[in-house]
Amino acid sequence: MSISTLFPRTPAVIGMIHLKPLPGSPDFDGTLTDAVEKALQEADILAAGGVDGIIVENFWDSPFPKEKSDPVTVSGITVCVREIVKAVKVPVGVNILRNDALSALSVAHVTGAAFIRVNVLTHAMVTDQGIIEGCSYDLSRLKKRLGSKVHVFADVMVKHAYPLAAMDIATVAKDTASRGGADVLIVSGTGTGAPIAIEDARRIKEAVPEVPLASGSGVEPGNIIDLSEYIDLFIVGTYFKKDGKVENPIDPERVSSLVEMVRRGRRK
């Protein structure tokens, strides 16, 4: 299934579910059932608010490993994603932080999720987890072995990270799509909830116009119109929370109002 089939209306809105701490996390409270129930409640709110898709992320499991997550954590994510996939009719995605793309693809493949987010698909980035190198080689081969149709959403110079050397964002975008095999590119600000530089979005879109471009942070009503010129998929997390604070629960009114705003400006 192509991206245009998966998300036929653009720009589309993808809501984030930040899972409660999972098994293996230092903040896990021993009740996976609570994490599943909270995730399902948030999935219901997002779906009722009209989002076009949902992405599930183990946001509260910090500190994160660079690449390979604990098997018990991956098991917990699998349970949560599977229940969400069964509960909603919109496409569901998976992001396992910090950059466990192989586990994310595996979880998506077995649960019926439609896409994954990969923070560092190509090149190398300096992060608070250390230097993370691109994983496109291993990911592409696992995808081939599985015969998986899961789409790969990949960040271009991901937030909370810096390149090892000066890099041109347009060149990185081209590499991530053509050499890394990304189906969708993601542009973000410097960190969680940080606004996107319009110039970054413009340069990526002009460099790789044939590949859909998603926002990765900082979407809110004040920048929707400007970003809509370049963005095909709005991934929204922080703004959907009460008072726009990432630690708060999802606010149904914020979901429905932003979705309606995007709908009014849709290109198709």
C-alpha positions, -999 to +999 in steps of 0.1 A: +000+000+000+014+034-010+017+064+013-010+082-008-033+052-003-025+051+034-031+088+038-052+099+009-060+134+023-031+159+027-019+174+048-028+145+071-026+146+109-009+118+129-014+119+167+013+107+191+007+083+220+035+086+245+033+053+264+037+051+301+070+036+313+072+000+301+089-031+315+127-025+316+123+012+322+136+026+356+102+043+361+081+012+353+056+007+381+049-030+375+015-027+358+016-031+321-022-033+321-023+003+332+000+013+303-022-005+278-054+010+292-040+045+291-028+040+255-062+028+245-079+057+261-056+081+242-061+062+209-099+066+214-095+104+220-073+108+189-095+087+167-126+105+179-109+139+172-104+129+136-067+122+132-057+103+101-031+081+119-015+074+152+021+067+162+030+049+194+063+057+211+080+047+244+086+083+253+087+078+290+113+050+290+143+074+293+172+071+295+172+053+262+197+028+247+213+039+215+200+011+194+190-022+209+162-021+235+156-047+262+136-076+249+111-071+278+105-035+267+099-046+231+075-072+244+056-044+263+055-022+232+042-051+211+013-057+235+003-020+235+006-016+197-014-048+190-043-035+212-043-001+195-042-016+160-073-037+170-091-007+185-088+020+158-094+021+121-066+046+112-031+035+103-008+030+133+029+035+135+057+025+159+088+044+172+111+026+196+136+051+211+163+059+207+169+042+174+158+006+176+145+004+141+148-033+138+126-039+168+102-013+156+099-030+122+094-063+138+067-050+161+049-033+133+051-064+111+036-088+136+009-064+149-004-051+116+009-016+122+015+004+089+047+024+095+077+030+117+097+061+126+134+059+125+154+087+141+187+080+124+184+060+092+215+074+075+246+093+085+257+097+121+244+120+148+258+130+182+230+125+208+226+123+246+229+085+240+263+089+223+270+087+186+242+069+167+250+056+132+225+051+104+208+017+103+195+016+068+217-014+058+203-037+085+168-024+083+164-028+046+176-064+048+153-073+076+124-058+057+133-079+027+136-111+047+102-105+063+086-095+031+073-066+051+051-038+036+057-015+066+066+020+055+097+038+069+094+073+081+129+087+086+141+119+103+164+142+085+190+155+111+167+144+140+159+166+170+179+162+202+209+155+181+237+172+161+257+160+131+293+149+136+303+174+109+286+202+091+260+188+067+236+204+042+201+195+051+190+191+015+219+167+008+210+147+039+174+145+028+184+132-007+206+106+009+180+095+034+154+089+006+175+076-023+203+057-004+185+050+029+152+039+014+129+062+034+093+063+022+086+095+042+110+122+054+106+140+087+117+175+096+118+187+132+130+215+155+158+211+180+138+191+206+104+178+217+078+205+210+103+228+194+091+246+163+103+237+128+123+262+108+102+269+077+134+272+057+144+236+067+110+223+055+113+243+022+148+231+014+139+194+021+107+196+000+125+213-029+154+188-027+131+157-027+097+168-040+086+133-048+089+120-012+062+130+014+074+152+041+062+150+077+066+174+106+084+159+137+079+185+164+064+219+173+032+219+153+005+243+166-022+265+151+002+294+147+025+277+122+000+253+104-006+276+075+030+283+068+041+247+072+012+234+050+030+247+019+056+220+024+043+194+049+022+164+038+019+148+073+017+166+106+029+144+135+015+161+166+023+152+202+030+180+226+003+204+213-024+178+218-016+176+255-035+198+280-020+233+281+005+221+255+027+204+281+041+170+271+036+155+306-002+162+306-029+139+292-043+145+257-069+172+255-098+162+232-106+199+223-070+205+212-072+175+190-105+183+173-097+220+168-063+214+152-076+186+130-104+209+118-079+237+110-058+213+089-089+200+071-099+235+061-065+240+044-062+206+028-048+204-007-068+173-015 
